[in-house]
Amino acid sequence: MLRPQENSDNCVSANAFAKSEIVSRLVRMAREEHLDYDGFLYVCKEARLKLGLRRPKRARKLPKLLSEADLKGFFRAIQECGNVEHEIMLRFLFFTSIRVSELVHIKVADVDLGTCKVFIDQGKGSKDRYILFPASFRLVLSSHLQAHPKNRYLFESSRCGPYTTRRVQQIVQDYRTAAGIAAKVHPHLFRHQMITWLTPSGLSDAQIQLISGHESKKSLEVYQHIGLESVESAYQEAVRGLVA
């Protein structure tokens, strides 16, 4: 008599075998009929419809965030290395929760120091939007711009041009190594860190989505009735303790 676990294992094995057989038959049929790639995809699509097959939903994994100690150690390592521009750039990446692909395309003309806003031209999904940065970070950005009066982009490499996303990724890895952090660190992690920080701060989901540039179908109706101005004071209050 089969035990429950053995019975379950046998069912899984049988299902896997059945799926393997279906795939093998489809491949044989495609070869016999001399189907090209598009033809083969069409047959597979029709087979899924006829058999009522559904792709399993992909599990959404929560990002593994840095501990507070590791996060502080990361920025401490930057300070100890003495590259002020790197420190400003990576703190800006963290405070604004923008994507690295958006960061490298920000121009000086896109920065409004007076209102603590930055225009993101053609961000993810080819959509324009504004982002906020902490009011207490305004002086830092102003000093950075004064120190680089010829910059066209907010952050430029030693080659007098914008950083590439790959270069920013390399810079983050270099400081991760310098800080002796065992966990994985990448630019997008700072986006997760900041959004996680904002979540319990009292901002609504719609406000956080507006700040971060996330697009949710469930929130499209909310977007029609909310503006960045209504989020600004809540954001500034939430990040006030972070910048110190």
LINWOQUI-V734739 format. One record per pair of residues at least 12 apart in sequence whose C-alpha atoms are under 10 Angstrom apart, sorted by the first residue. I is the first residue (numbers start at 1). GAP is how many residues later the second one is. D is the distance in whole Angstrom. If there is no record, write none. Layout:
i->[I:I]
gap->[GAP:GAP]
d->[D:D]
This chain:
i->[22:23:26:26:26:26:27:27:29:30:62:63:63:63:63:63:64:64:64:64:64:64:65:65:65:65:65:65:65:65:66:66:66:66:66:66:66:66:67:67:68:69:70:70:70:70:70:70:71:71:71:71:71:71:72:73:73:73:73:73:73:74:74:74:74:74:74:74:74:74:75:75:75:75:75:75:76:76:76:77:77:77:77:77:77:77:78:78:78:78:78:78:78:78:79:80:80:81:81:84:85:85:85:85:85:85:86:86:86:86:86:86:88:88:88:88:88:89:89:89:89:89:89:89:89:90:90:90:90:90:90:91:91:91:92:92:92:92:92:92:93:93:93:93:93:93:94:94:94:94:94:94:94:94:94:94:95:95:95:95:95:95:95:95:95:95:95:95:96:96:96:96:96:96:96:96:96:96:96:96:96:97:97:97:97:97:97:97:97:97:97:97:97:97:97:97:98:98:98:98:98:98:98:98:98:98:98:98:98:98:99:99:99:99:99:99:99:99:99:99:100:100:100:100:100:100:100:100:100:100:100:101:101:101:101:101:101:101:101:101:102:102:102:102:102:102:103:103:103:103:103:103:103:103:103:103:104:104:104:104:104:104:104:104:104:104:104:105:105:105:105:105:105:105:105:105:105:105:105:106:106:106:106:106:106:106:106:106:107:107:107:107:107:107:107:107:107:107:108:108:108:108:108:108:108:108:109:109:109:109:110:110:110:111:111:111:111:111:111:111:111:112:112:113:113:113:113:113:113:113:114:114:115:115:115:115:115:116:116:116:116:116:116:116:116:116:116:116:117:117:117:117:117:117:117:117:117:118:118:118:118:119:119:120:123:124:124:124:125:127:128:129:129:129:129:129:130:130:130:130:130:131:131:131:131:131:131:132:132:132:132:132:132:132:132:133:133:133:133:133:134:134:134:134:134:134:134:134:134:135:135:135:135:135:135:136:136:136:136:136:137:137:137:141:165:168:168:169:169:169:169:170:170:171:171:172:172:172:173:173:173:191:192:194:194:194:195:195:195:195:196:197:197:197:198:198:198:198:198:199:200:201:201:201:201:201:202:202:202:202:203:203:203:203:204:204:205:205:206:206:206:206:206:206:206:206:207:207:207:207:207:207:207:207:207:207:208:208:209:210:210:210:210:210:211:211:211:211]
gap->[25:21:14:17:18:21:13:17:14:13:130:125:126:129:130:133:119:120:121:125:128:129:118:119:120:124:125:127:128:131:115:117:118:119:123:124:126:127:116:126:125:112:106:109:110:111:112:113:105:108:110:114:119:122:107:102:103:105:106:107:108:98:101:102:103:104:105:106:107:111:12:15:16:100:101:104:99:102:103:97:98:99:100:101:102:103:12:93:94:96:97:98:100:101:96:98:99:94:97:60:56:59:62:70:71:72:69:71:82:85:86:89:49:52:53:56:67:14:15:52:55:65:66:67:79:13:78:81:82:97:100:46:99:152:41:42:45:48:49:98:40:94:95:97:98:101:39:93:94:95:96:97:98:99:100:101:37:38:39:42:95:96:98:99:100:144:147:148:21:22:35:36:37:38:94:95:98:99:115:116:143:34:35:36:90:91:92:93:94:95:96:97:98:114:115:116:22:25:33:34:89:90:92:93:94:96:113:114:115:116:24:25:66:88:89:90:91:92:113:114:63:64:65:66:68:69:86:87:88:90:91:22:23:62:63:64:65:67:86:87:18:19:20:21:22:63:17:20:50:51:52:59:60:61:62:65:49:50:51:52:57:58:59:60:61:63:64:15:16:17:18:48:49:50:51:57:58:59:60:12:13:14:15:46:47:48:49:56:12:13:14:44:45:46:47:48:49:55:37:41:42:43:44:45:46:47:42:43:44:45:20:43:44:19:20:21:30:31:34:42:43:20:26:20:22:24:25:26:28:29:21:24:17:18:20:23:117:15:16:17:18:19:20:21:22:25:116:120:13:14:15:16:17:18:21:111:115:12:13:14:15:12:13:93:90:89:90:91:90:86:85:81:82:83:84:99:80:81:82:83:98:79:80:81:82:97:101:79:80:96:97:99:100:103:104:78:99:102:103:106:98:101:102:103:104:105:106:108:109:100:101:102:104:105:108:100:103:104:107:108:103:106:107:13:22:18:19:16:17:18:19:16:17:15:16:13:14:15:12:13:14:21:20:18:45:48:13:14:16:17:12:41:42:45:13:36:37:40:41:39:38:33:34:36:37:38:32:33:35:36:28:31:32:35:27:30:14:17:12:13:14:15:16:17:20:25:15:16:19:20:21:23:24:25:27:28:23:27:14:13:16:17:18:21:17:20:21:24]
d->[10:9:8:8:8:9:8:10:10:9:9:10:8:7:9:10:9:8:9:8:9:9:9:9:9:7:8:7:6:9:9:7:9:8:8:9:10:8:10:10:10:10:9:8:9:7:9:9:10:9:9:10:9:9:9:10:9:9:6:8:8:9:6:6:9:8:5:9:8:9:7:8:8:8:9:8:9:10:8:10:6:8:9:6:5:9:9:10:10:9:6:9:8:8:10:9:10:9:9:9:10:8:10:8:9:9:9:10:9:8:9:10:9:8:8:8:9:9:10:9:10:9:7:10:9:10:9:9:8:8:9:9:9:9:7:9:8:10:9:10:10:8:9:7:7:9:10:8:9:9:5:6:9:8:6:9:8:6:7:9:8:8:9:7:10:8:8:8:10:9:7:6:6:8:9:8:8:9:8:7:10:9:9:9:10:8:9:7:4:7:8:6:7:8:6:9:9:9:8:10:9:8:9:6:10:10:9:6:8:10:9:8:10:8:6:10:9:7:9:9:10:9:6:9:8:9:10:6:7:10:9:8:8:10:8:6:10:10:10:10:7:8:8:6:8:9:8:9:10:9:8:10:9:10:9:10:8:8:7:8:10:6:6:6:7:10:9:8:8:9:9:7:8:9:10:7:8:9:10:8:8:7:8:9:6:6:8:9:9:9:9:8:6:4:5:8:10:9:8:10:10:7:6:5:5:8:10:8:8:8:9:9:8:10:10:10:9:10:10:10:8:10:9:9:9:10:6:9:8:7:9:8:9:9:8:9:10:8:6:6:7:6:9:9:7:10:9:10:6:6:5:6:9:9:10:10:9:5:5:6:8:7:9:10:9:8:9:10:9:9:10:9:9:10:8:9:9:8:10:9:8:8:6:8:8:8:10:7:9:9:10:9:7:8:9:10:9:9:8:9:10:8:6:9:9:7:7:9:8:10:7:10:9:8:9:9:9:8:7:9:10:7:10:9:9:9:7:9:6:6:9:9:9:9:9:7:6:7:7:7:9:8:10:9:9:10:7:9:9:7:10:8:9:9:10:10:8:7:8:10:9:9:9:9:6:9:8:9:10:8:8:7:8:8:9:10:9:10:10:7:9:10:7:7:8:9:9:9:8:9:8:8:6:9:9:9:8:9:9:8:8:8:7:8:8:8:9:8]
